[in-house]
Amino acid sequence: MMKKTTDIARDRAYDETKTVFPAEMARGTYITNPPSLRALKLMHLMINRAGGRMADDTRHDMRLSDVRAIDGMANHDRKSLQPLFQELAGTVLTYDDTESKKVSIGGLMEHTTIDYKDEENGDLALSWRFGRTFRIMAEESNHWAILDRQTVFHFQSKYSVLLFQYFASLQGLKYKTGEVFTVQQLRELLGVPKGKHVGFGHLNSRALQPAIAEINQLARFTLTATSKKIGRTVSTIEIQWEPKTDIGKVKRELGNSSVGRKTRRDGSVDIIPVSFPATGSVRYTKPWEDLARENELWDYDKIADAFRSFCSDRNIKLDAQNIEEIFKNYCKKLKPEKEPRVSSDKRTEEEKIAAAIKNIKSGKPYMCTGLSQSLCEYLVAEKLVSVEECRKVGL
């Protein structure tokens, strides 16, 4: 018996790194009201959250903290989420099933509620019902795409998300390595609004090629596009895919900061800007803590505040190109401090950090009373804990 997409989603409910996506959804087009990048990412999170229940006529729930736990979505609140839900409510999905000779057209969402009773405590309750068209599509689906969730949330273009989910749904096919589109079909697949990127030249340079470059950097497969002409006019575009044999580079890139990603993709020199912390201590921040220690300056809170005042008085920006050199010279001019008394705590820094992570993730405030704000900021910056986890324990 052929398995259903919903069965696969239920079987993989344990795997939070993947989203099981109906192939019909992955290959569908948004001719009416194509969603923005942020709305697409929210849609992926909602389908992931629903999992094996995506086809059920039921209410699905999640908290704002679930949204904020996702890389790139940590700053959402009611004000930013409401227009995204409105976008998704107005989105019309069209899927042409050439095997059954049926075209399905309908809305993605039926109803959404944002409950903000706990907004003062920094949380919202989000609930929704998927529309009938989507539920029927999910219920009848026996083809699926297993998407790397991290990859989707790292994309910086909606064109990349839409192209990625389409070709992710084709991975594993034994006798097919390419797909041919007309220019109009490609526009519909990428959700390009009417009147934008008119002509294949603009469509190719501003939508298709940037999306392919981003996918090739972050996905487990590579894409190449070849256009064919009739006379001087592009008639079709063939996009071929090939699985990567080594995904180590992809994993490293997904683990890196998005800062400098485009330059790494383009192969140009990657200069990551250095900025002095706008608030808090220099403890656990590189290179600032090391520079302070080299000059025997041990009060990391005091030196941070003093240097910010120094910069403010001289109209020096904390992200100035030579800010590291300025801080280094500033520290050299200060009188060395007496080294603080050695603590009775014999743990290494690594052991202290590991214990701090464990205590924060416990969700128990009384276990985190001795943790500093600067340590919390360091752990968040290194993605070892989330902002929401720190808030739960009062940090």
C-alpha positions as a Markdown table, in Angstrom:
| # | Residue | x | y | z |
|---|---|---|---|---|
| 1 | Met | 0.0 | 0.0 | 0.0 |
| 2 | Met | 1.4 | 3.4 | -1.0 |
| 3 | Lys | 2.1 | 5.6 | 2.0 |
| 4 | Lys | 0.5 | 9.0 | 2.4 |
| 5 | Thr | 2.3 | 12.3 | 3.0 |
| 6 | Thr | 0.6 | 12.6 | 6.4 |
| 7 | Asp | 1.9 | 9.1 | 7.4 |
| 8 | Ile | 5.4 | 10.2 | 6.6 |
| 9 | Ala | 4.9 | 13.4 | 8.6 |
| 10 | Arg | 3.7 | 11.4 | 11.6 |
| 11 | Asp | 6.6 | 9.0 | 11.3 |
| 12 | Arg | 9.1 | 11.8 | 11.3 |
| 13 | Ala | 7.5 | 13.8 | 14.1 |
| 14 | Tyr | 10.6 | 13.2 | 16.2 |
| 15 | Asp | 12.9 | 15.1 | 13.7 |
| 16 | Glu | 12.7 | 18.8 | 14.4 |
| 17 | Thr | 15.3 | 19.5 | 11.7 |
| 18 | Lys | 13.0 | 18.5 | 8.8 |
| 19 | Thr | 9.6 | 19.5 | 7.5 |
| 20 | Val | 7.5 | 17.0 | 5.5 |
| 21 | Phe | 5.9 | 19.0 | 2.8 |
| 22 | Pro | 3.2 | 17.7 | 0.3 |
| 23 | Ala | 4.7 | 17.7 | -3.2 |
| 24 | Glu | 1.6 | 19.3 | -4.5 |
| 25 | Met | 2.2 | 22.2 | -2.1 |
| 26 | Ala | 5.9 | 22.4 | -3.0 |
| 27 | Arg | 5.2 | 22.4 | -6.7 |
| 28 | Gly | 2.1 | 24.7 | -6.5 |
| 29 | Thr | 2.1 | 28.2 | -7.8 |
| 30 | Tyr | 0.8 | 31.4 | -6.2 |
| 31 | Ile | -0.7 | 33.3 | -9.1 |
| 32 | Thr | -2.9 | 35.4 | -6.8 |
| 33 | Asn | -1.3 | 37.3 | -4.0 |
| 34 | Pro | 2.1 | 35.5 | -3.8 |
| 35 | Pro | 3.4 | 35.5 | -0.2 |
| 36 | Ser | 6.5 | 37.4 | 0.9 |
| 37 | Leu | 9.6 | 35.8 | 2.2 |
| 38 | Arg | 8.6 | 36.2 | 5.8 |
| 39 | Ala | 5.1 | 34.9 | 5.2 |
| 40 | Leu | 6.6 | 31.8 | 3.4 |
| 41 | Lys | 8.8 | 31.1 | 6.4 |
| 42 | Leu | 5.8 | 31.4 | 8.7 |
| 43 | Met | 3.9 | 29.0 | 6.5 |
| 44 | His | 6.7 | 26.5 | 6.6 |
| 45 | Leu | 6.7 | 26.7 | 10.4 |
| 46 | Met | 2.9 | 26.2 | 10.5 |
| 47 | Ile | 3.0 | 23.1 | 8.3 |
| 48 | Asn | 5.9 | 21.7 | 10.3 |
| 49 | Arg | 4.0 | 22.4 | 13.5 |
| 50 | Ala | 0.9 | 20.6 | 12.2 |
| 51 | Gly | 2.9 | 17.6 | 11.0 |
| 52 | Gly | 0.8 | 14.5 | 10.5 |
| 53 | Arg | -2.3 | 16.4 | 11.4 |
| 54 | Met | -2.0 | 18.9 | 8.6 |
| 55 | Ala | -5.0 | 17.3 | 6.7 |
| 56 | Asp | -7.2 | 17.3 | 9.8 |
| 57 | Asp | -10.2 | 19.7 | 10.1 |
| 58 | Thr | -8.9 | 20.9 | 13.4 |
| 59 | Arg | -7.3 | 23.9 | 15.2 |
| 60 | His | -3.5 | 24.0 | 15.3 |
| 61 | Asp | -1.6 | 25.9 | 18.0 |
| 62 | Met | 1.8 | 27.4 | 18.8 |
| 63 | Arg | 3.2 | 30.1 | 21.0 |
| 64 | Leu | 5.2 | 33.2 | 20.0 |
| 65 | Ser | 8.1 | 31.6 | 21.8 |
| 66 | Asp | 8.0 | 28.8 | 19.2 |
| 67 | Val | 8.3 | 31.4 | 16.4 |
| 68 | Arg | 11.1 | 33.2 | 18.1 |
| 69 | Ala | 13.1 | 30.0 | 18.6 |
| 70 | Ile | 13.7 | 29.9 | 14.9 |
| 71 | Asp | 16.8 | 31.5 | 13.4 |
| 72 | Gly | 15.8 | 34.7 | 11.7 |
| 73 | Met | 12.4 | 34.9 | 13.4 |
| 74 | Ala | 13.5 | 35.9 | 16.9 |
| 75 | Asn | 12.2 | 39.5 | 16.6 |
| 76 | His | 8.6 | 38.8 | 15.7 |
| 77 | Asp | 5.7 | 40.2 | 17.8 |
| 78 | Arg | 2.0 | 40.8 | 17.3 |
| 79 | Lys | 2.6 | 43.8 | 15.2 |
| 80 | Ser | 4.8 | 41.9 | 12.7 |
| 81 | Leu | 2.9 | 38.6 | 12.7 |
| 82 | Gln | -0.6 | 40.1 | 12.0 |
| 83 | Pro | 0.2 | 41.3 | 8.5 |
| 84 | Leu | 1.9 | 37.9 | 7.7 |
| 85 | Phe | -1.2 | 36.0 | 8.7 |
| 86 | Gln | -3.2 | 38.4 | 6.6 |
| 87 | Glu | -0.9 | 37.7 | 3.6 |
| 88 | Leu | -1.4 | 33.9 | 4.1 |
| 89 | Ala | -5.2 | 34.3 | 4.4 |
| 90 | Gly | -5.3 | 36.1 | 1.0 |
| 91 | Thr | -2.9 | 33.6 | -0.7 |
| 92 | Val | -4.5 | 31.5 | -3.4 |
| 93 | Leu | -2.7 | 28.3 | -4.3 |
| 94 | Thr | -3.1 | 26.7 | -7.7 |
| 95 | Tyr | -1.9 | 23.1 | -8.4 |
| 96 | Asp | -2.2 | 21.4 | -11.8 |
| 97 | Asp | -2.1 | 17.6 | -11.4 |
| 98 | Thr | -1.2 | 16.5 | -14.9 |
| 99 | Glu | -1.7 | 12.8 | -14.0 |
| 100 | Ser | -5.3 | 13.1 | -12.9 |
| 101 | Lys | -6.0 | 16.0 | -15.2 |
| 102 | Lys | -7.3 | 18.2 | -12.3 |
| 103 | Val | -6.5 | 21.8 | -11.3 |
| 104 | Ser | -7.0 | 22.6 | -7.6 |
| 105 | Ile | -7.5 | 26.3 | -6.7 |
| 106 | Gly | -8.1 | 27.5 | -3.2 |
| 107 | Gly | -7.0 | 29.4 | -0.1 |
| 108 | Leu | -4.3 | 28.2 | 2.3 |
| 109 | Met | -5.9 | 29.5 | 5.5 |
| 110 | Glu | -9.4 | 29.3 | 6.8 |
| 111 | His | -9.1 | 31.1 | 10.1 |
| 112 | Thr | -6.3 | 32.5 | 12.3 |
| 113 | Thr | -6.4 | 33.9 | 15.9 |
| 114 | Ile | -3.7 | 35.8 | 17.7 |
| 115 | Asp | -4.5 | 35.7 | 21.5 |
| 116 | Tyr | -2.5 | 38.5 | 23.2 |
| 117 | Lys | -3.8 | 38.1 | 26.8 |
| 118 | Asp | -0.2 | 37.4 | 27.8 |
| 119 | Glu | 1.5 | 40.0 | 25.6 |
| 120 | Glu | 2.7 | 41.9 | 28.6 |
| 121 | Asn | 4.7 | 38.8 | 29.6 |
| 122 | Gly | 6.2 | 38.7 | 26.2 |
| 123 | Asp | 4.1 | 35.9 | 24.7 |
| 124 | Leu | 1.2 | 35.3 | 22.3 |
| 125 | Ala | -1.0 | 32.3 | 21.6 |
| 126 | Leu | -1.3 | 31.6 | 17.9 |
| 127 | Ser | -4.0 | 29.3 | 16.4 |
| 128 | Trp | -5.2 | 28.6 | 12.9 |
| 129 | Arg | -7.1 | 26.2 | 10.7 |
| 130 | Phe | -5.9 | 25.3 | 7.2 |
| 131 | Gly | -8.3 | 25.9 | 4.3 |
| 132 | Arg | -10.3 | 23.1 | 2.7 |
| 133 | Thr | -8.2 | 23.1 | -0.5 |
| 134 | Phe | -5.0 | 22.6 | 1.4 |
| 135 | Arg | -6.5 | 19.9 | 3.6 |
| 136 | Ile | -7.8 | 17.9 | 0.7 |
| 137 | Met | -4.4 | 18.3 | -1.1 |
| 138 | Ala | -2.6 | 17.1 | 2.0 |
| 139 | Glu | -5.0 | 14.2 | 2.6 |
| 140 | Glu | -4.8 | 12.9 | -0.9 |
| 141 | Ser | -1.0 | 13.5 | -1.3 |
| 142 | Asn | 1.2 | 10.4 | -1.7 |
| 143 | His | 4.3 | 12.4 | -2.9 |
| 144 | Trp | 6.3 | 14.5 | -0.5 |
| 145 | Ala | 9.4 | 16.6 | 0.0 |
| 146 | Ile | 11.5 | 16.3 | 3.1 |
| 147 | Leu | 12.9 | 19.8 | 3.5 |
| 148 | Asp | 15.8 | 20.8 | 5.7 |
| 149 | Arg | 14.1 | 23.3 | 7.9 |
| 150 | Gln | 17.3 | 25.2 | 8.7 |
| 151 | Thr | 17.9 | 25.7 | 4.9 |
| 152 | Val | 14.5 | 27.3 | 4.4 |
| 153 | Phe | 14.9 | 29.7 | 7.3 |
| 154 | His | 18.3 | 30.8 | 6.1 |
| 155 | Phe | 17.2 | 31.9 | 2.7 |
| 156 | Gln | 17.1 | 35.6 | 2.1 |
| 157 | Ser | 14.8 | 35.6 | -1.0 |
| 158 | Lys | 11.3 | 34.3 | -1.5 |
| 159 | Tyr | 12.4 | 33.2 | -5.0 |
| 160 | Ser | 15.0 | 30.9 | -3.3 |
| 161 | Val | 12.4 | 29.4 | -1.0 |
| 162 | Leu | 9.9 | 28.7 | -3.8 |
| 163 | Leu | 12.5 | 27.3 | -6.2 |
| 164 | Phe | 14.1 | 25.2 | -3.4 |
| 165 | Gln | 10.9 | 23.6 | -2.3 |
| 166 | Tyr | 9.9 | 22.7 | -5.9 |
| 167 | Phe | 13.2 | 20.9 | -6.7 |
| 168 | Ala | 13.5 | 19.4 | -3.2 |
| 169 | Ser | 10.2 | 17.6 | -4.0 |
| 170 | Leu | 11.9 | 16.0 | -7.1 |
| 171 | Gln | 15.0 | 14.6 | -5.3 |
| 172 | Gly | 15.2 | 10.9 | -5.3 |
| 173 | Leu | 13.6 | 10.5 | -8.8 |
| 174 | Lys | 15.8 | 7.9 | -10.6 |
| 175 | Tyr | 15.2 | 8.7 | -14.2 |
| 176 | Lys | 14.7 | 12.5 | -14.1 |
| 177 | Thr | 17.3 | 15.1 | -13.6 |
| 178 | Gly | 15.8 | 18.2 | -15.1 |
| 179 | Glu | 12.6 | 20.2 | -15.6 |
| 180 | Val | 11.6 | 22.5 | -18.5 |
| 181 | Phe | 9.6 | 25.7 | -18.0 |
| 182 | Thr | 8.2 | 28.4 | -20.3 |
| 183 | Val | 9.1 | 31.9 | -19.2 |
| 184 | Gln | 5.5 | 32.3 | -17.9 |
| 185 | Gln | 5.6 | 29.1 | -16.0 |
| 186 | Leu | 8.8 | 30.1 | -14.4 |
| 187 | Arg | 7.4 | 33.5 | -13.4 |
| 188 | Glu | 4.4 | 31.7 | -11.8 |
| 189 | Leu | 6.7 | 29.2 | -9.9 |
| 190 | Leu | 8.8 | 32.1 | -8.5 |
| 191 | Gly | 5.7 | 34.1 | -7.6 |
| 192 | Val | 6.9 | 37.1 | -9.5 |
| 193 | Pro | 4.2 | 39.8 | -9.4 |
| 194 | Lys | 2.6 | 41.0 | -12.6 |
| 195 | Gly | 4.6 | 44.0 | -14.0 |
| 196 | Lys | 7.8 | 43.1 | -12.2 |
| 197 | His | 11.0 | 41.7 | -13.9 |
| 198 | Val | 9.3 | 42.1 | -17.3 |
| 199 | Gly | 11.4 | 40.3 | -20.0 |
| 200 | Phe | 13.5 | 37.2 | -19.4 |
| 201 | Gly | 16.7 | 39.2 | -19.0 |
| 202 | His | 15.5 | 40.9 | -15.9 |
| 203 | Leu | 13.8 | 37.7 | -14.6 |
| 204 | Asn | 17.0 | 35.8 | -15.1 |
| 205 | Ser | 19.4 | 38.3 | -13.5 |
| 206 | Arg | 17.2 | 39.5 | -10.7 |
| 207 | Ala | 15.2 | 36.5 | -9.6 |
| 208 | Leu | 16.3 | 33.1 | -11.1 |
| 209 | Gln | 20.1 | 33.4 | -11.0 |
| 210 | Pro | 20.3 | 34.9 | -7.5 |
| 211 | Ala | 17.9 | 32.1 | -6.2 |
| 212 | Ile | 20.0 | 29.4 | -7.8 |
| 213 | Ala | 23.2 | 30.8 | -6.3 |
| 214 | Glu | 21.7 | 30.9 | -2.8 |
| 215 | Ile | 20.3 | 27.4 | -3.2 |
| 216 | Asn | 23.6 | 26.0 | -4.5 |
| 217 | Gln | 25.3 | 27.5 | -1.4 |
| 218 | Leu | 22.8 | 26.2 | 1.3 |
| 219 | Ala | 21.1 | 23.1 | -0.1 |
| 220 | Arg | 22.1 | 19.5 | -0.5 |
| 221 | Phe | 21.8 | 19.7 | -4.3 |
| 222 | Thr | 22.9 | 22.1 | -7.1 |
| 223 | Leu | 20.9 | 23.7 | -9.8 |
| 224 | Thr | 21.9 | 24.9 | -13.3 |
| 225 | Ala | 19.6 | 26.7 | -15.7 |
| 226 | Thr | 19.9 | 26.7 | -19.5 |
| 227 | Ser | 17.7 | 28.8 | -21.8 |
| 228 | Lys | 16.6 | 27.9 | -25.3 |
| 229 | Lys | 15.6 | 30.4 | -27.9 |
| 230 | Ile | 13.4 | 30.6 | -30.9 |
| 231 | Gly | 14.9 | 33.3 | -33.0 |
| 232 | Arg | 15.9 | 36.0 | -30.6 |
| 233 | Thr | 13.3 | 35.2 | -28.0 |
| 234 | Val | 13.8 | 32.8 | -25.0 |
| 235 | Ser | 11.2 | 30.1 | -25.4 |
| 236 | Thr | 12.0 | 27.6 | -22.5 |
| 237 | Ile | 14.3 | 27.3 | -19.6 |
| 238 | Glu | 15.6 | 23.9 | -18.5 |
| 239 | Ile | 16.7 | 23.6 | -14.8 |
| 240 | Gln | 18.7 | 20.6 | -14.0 |
| 241 | Trp | 19.6 | 19.3 | -10.5 |
| 242 | Glu | 22.4 | 17.1 | -9.1 |
| 243 | Pro | 22.8 | 15.9 | -5.5 |
| 244 | Lys | 25.9 | 16.9 | -3.7 |
| 245 | Thr | 28.3 | 14.1 | -2.7 |
| 246 | Asp | 29.8 | 16.2 | 0.1 |
| 247 | Ile | 27.5 | 18.4 | 2.3 |
| 248 | Gly | 30.2 | 19.4 | 4.8 |
| 249 | Lys | 30.5 | 22.8 | 3.2 |
| 250 | Val | 26.7 | 23.3 | 3.4 |
| 251 | Lys | 26.6 | 22.4 | 7.1 |
| 252 | Arg | 29.5 | 24.8 | 7.9 |
| 253 | Glu | 27.7 | 27.6 | 6.0 |
| 254 | Leu | 24.4 | 27.0 | 7.8 |
| 255 | Gly | 26.3 | 27.1 | 11.0 |
| 256 | Asn | 28.0 | 30.4 | 10.1 |
| 257 | Ser | 26.6 | 33.9 | 10.6 |
| 258 | Ser | 24.6 | 35.2 | 7.7 |
| 259 | Val | 27.0 | 38.2 | 7.8 |
| 260 | Gly | 29.3 | 37.9 | 4.8 |
| 261 | Arg | 27.4 | 35.0 | 3.2 |
| 262 | Lys | 26.9 | 36.8 | -0.1 |
| 263 | Thr | 30.6 | 37.6 | -0.4 |
| 264 | Arg | 31.4 | 34.0 | 0.4 |
| 265 | Arg | 28.9 | 32.9 | -2.2 |
| 266 | Asp | 30.4 | 35.3 | -4.8 |
| 267 | Gly | 33.9 | 34.2 | -4.0 |
| 268 | Ser | 35.0 | 37.7 | -3.1 |
| 269 | Val | 37.0 | 38.6 | 0.1 |
| 270 | Asp | 34.8 | 38.1 | 3.1 |
| 271 | Ile | 35.3 | 41.0 | 5.6 |
| 272 | Ile | 33.1 | 40.5 | 8.6 |
| 273 | Pro | 32.5 | 43.8 | 10.4 |
| 274 | Val | 33.6 | 44.1 | 14.1 |
| 275 | Ser | 31.4 | 46.1 | 16.4 |
| 276 | Phe | 32.0 | 47.0 | 20.1 |
| 277 | Pro | 29.1 | 45.8 | 22.3 |
| 278 | Ala | 26.4 | 48.5 | 22.6 |
| 279 | Thr | 25.4 | 47.4 | 26.1 |
| 280 | Gly | 26.7 | 45.2 | 28.8 |
| 281 | Ser | 30.2 | 43.9 | 29.6 |
| 282 | Val | 33.1 | 42.8 | 27.4 |
| 283 | Arg | 33.3 | 39.5 | 29.2 |
| 284 | Tyr | 32.7 | 36.5 | 26.9 |
| 285 | Thr | 33.0 | 38.8 | 23.9 |
| 286 | Lys | 35.8 | 38.5 | 21.4 |
| 287 | Pro | 38.2 | 40.2 | 20.8 |
| 288 | Trp | 37.3 | 42.7 | 23.5 |
| 289 | Glu | 37.8 | 40.5 | 26.6 |
| 290 | Asp | 41.2 | 39.3 | 25.3 |
| 291 | Leu | 42.3 | 42.9 | 24.7 |
| 292 | Ala | 41.2 | 44.0 | 28.2 |
| 293 | Arg | 43.0 | 41.0 | 29.8 |
| 294 | Glu | 46.2 | 41.6 | 27.8 |
| 295 | Asn | 46.4 | 45.1 | 29.5 |
| 296 | Glu | 45.5 | 43.8 | 32.9 |
| 297 | Leu | 42.1 | 45.3 | 33.0 |
| 298 | Trp | 39.8 | 43.0 | 35.0 |
| 299 | Asp | 36.6 | 44.9 | 35.6 |
| 300 | Tyr | 34.9 | 44.1 | 32.3 |
| 301 | Asp | 31.7 | 46.0 | 33.1 |
| 302 | Lys | 33.7 | 49.2 | 34.0 |
| 303 | Ile | 35.9 | 49.1 | 31.0 |
| 304 | Ala | 33.0 | 48.6 | 28.6 |
| 305 | Asp | 31.0 | 51.5 | 30.1 |
| 306 | Ala | 34.1 | 53.8 | 30.1 |
| 307 | Phe | 35.0 | 53.0 | 26.5 |
| 308 | Arg | 31.4 | 53.6 | 25.3 |
| 309 | Ser | 31.5 | 57.0 | 27.0 |
| 310 | Phe | 34.9 | 57.7 | 25.4 |
| 311 | Cys | 33.5 | 57.0 | 22.0 |
| 312 | Ser | 30.3 | 59.0 | 22.6 |
| 313 | Asp | 32.3 | 62.1 | 23.6 |
| 314 | Arg | 34.3 | 61.9 | 20.4 |
| 315 | Asn | 31.5 | 60.9 | 18.1 |
| 316 | Ile | 33.1 | 57.6 | 17.3 |
| 317 | Lys | 30.8 | 54.9 | 16.1 |
| 318 | Leu | 31.0 | 51.5 | 17.9 |
| 319 | Asp | 31.1 | 49.8 | 14.5 |
| 320 | Ala | 33.8 | 52.1 | 13.1 |
| 321 | Gln | 36.1 | 50.4 | 10.7 |
| 322 | Asn | 39.1 | 50.7 | 13.1 |
| 323 | Ile | 37.1 | 50.3 | 16.4 |
| 324 | Glu | 39.3 | 47.3 | 17.4 |
| 325 | Glu | 42.5 | 49.4 | 17.1 |
| 326 | Ile | 40.9 | 52.3 | 19.0 |
| 327 | Phe | 39.9 | 50.0 | 21.9 |
| 328 | Lys | 43.4 | 48.4 | 21.9 |
| 329 | Asn | 45.1 | 51.9 | 22.2 |
| 330 | Tyr | 42.5 | 53.0 | 24.8 |
| 331 | Cys | 43.3 | 50.0 | 27.0 |
| 332 | Lys | 47.1 | 50.6 | 26.7 |
| 333 | Lys | 46.7 | 54.1 | 28.2 |
| 334 | Leu | 44.9 | 52.9 | 31.3 |
| 335 | Lys | 46.6 | 51.9 | 34.5 |
| 336 | Pro | 46.7 | 48.2 | 35.0 |
| 337 | Glu | 44.4 | 46.9 | 37.8 |
| 338 | Lys | 45.2 | 44.5 | 40.5 |
| 339 | Glu | 44.2 | 41.0 | 39.4 |
| 340 | Pro | 41.1 | 39.9 | 41.2 |
| 341 | Arg | 41.4 | 37.3 | 44.0 |
| 342 | Val | 41.3 | 33.8 | 42.6 |
| 343 | Ser | 37.9 | 32.3 | 43.0 |
| 344 | Ser | 37.4 | 29.1 | 45.0 |
| 345 | Asp | 35.5 | 27.8 | 41.9 |
| 346 | Lys | 38.1 | 25.5 | 40.3 |
| 347 | Arg | 36.0 | 24.8 | 37.1 |
| 348 | Thr | 37.4 | 25.7 | 33.7 |
| 349 | Glu | 35.6 | 28.4 | 31.6 |
| 350 | Glu | 34.2 | 25.6 | 29.4 |
| 351 | Glu | 32.8 | 23.8 | 32.4 |
| 352 | Lys | 31.2 | 27.0 | 33.7 |
| 353 | Ile | 29.6 | 27.8 | 30.4 |
| 354 | Ala | 28.3 | 24.2 | 30.1 |
| 355 | Ala | 26.7 | 24.5 | 33.6 |
| 356 | Ala | 25.2 | 27.9 | 32.7 |
| 357 | Ile | 23.6 | 26.4 | 29.5 |
| 358 | Lys | 22.2 | 23.5 | 31.5 |
| 359 | Asn | 20.7 | 25.8 | 34.2 |
| 360 | Ile | 19.1 | 28.2 | 31.7 |
| 361 | Lys | 17.6 | 25.3 | 29.7 |
| 362 | Ser | 16.1 | 23.9 | 33.0 |
| 363 | Gly | 13.7 | 26.9 | 33.0 |
| 364 | Lys | 14.2 | 27.3 | 36.7 |
| 365 | Pro | 14.9 | 30.9 | 37.7 |
| 366 | Tyr | 16.4 | 30.0 | 41.1 |
| 367 | Met | 19.2 | 28.0 | 39.3 |
| 368 | Cys | 20.2 | 31.1 | 37.3 |
| 369 | Thr | 20.5 | 33.8 | 40.0 |
| 370 | Gly | 24.3 | 33.9 | 39.8 |
| 371 | Leu | 24.5 | 34.3 | 36.0 |
| 372 | Ser | 25.5 | 37.6 | 34.5 |
| 373 | Gln | 23.8 | 39.5 | 31.7 |
| 374 | Ser | 27.0 | 39.5 | 29.7 |
| 375 | Leu | 27.2 | 35.7 | 29.9 |
| 376 | Cys | 23.6 | 35.4 | 28.8 |
| 377 | Glu | 24.3 | 37.7 | 25.8 |
| 378 | Tyr | 27.3 | 35.6 | 24.9 |
| 379 | Leu | 25.3 | 32.4 | 25.0 |
| 380 | Val | 22.6 | 33.9 | 22.8 |
| 381 | Ala | 25.0 | 35.3 | 20.3 |
| 382 | Glu | 26.7 | 31.9 | 20.0 |
| 383 | Lys | 23.2 | 30.3 | 19.6 |
| 384 | Leu | 23.8 | 28.0 | 22.7 |
| 385 | Val | 20.6 | 29.2 | 24.2 |
| 386 | Ser | 17.6 | 31.3 | 22.9 |
| 387 | Val | 16.4 | 34.7 | 24.0 |
| 388 | Glu | 13.2 | 33.1 | 25.1 |
| 389 | Glu | 15.0 | 30.6 | 27.4 |
| 390 | Cys | 16.9 | 33.5 | 29.0 |
| 391 | Arg | 13.7 | 35.4 | 29.6 |
| 392 | Lys | 12.0 | 32.5 | 31.2 |
| 393 | Val | 14.6 | 32.4 | 33.9 |
| 394 | Gly | 14.6 | 36.2 | 34.4 |
| 395 | Leu | 17.8 | 37.1 | 32.6 |
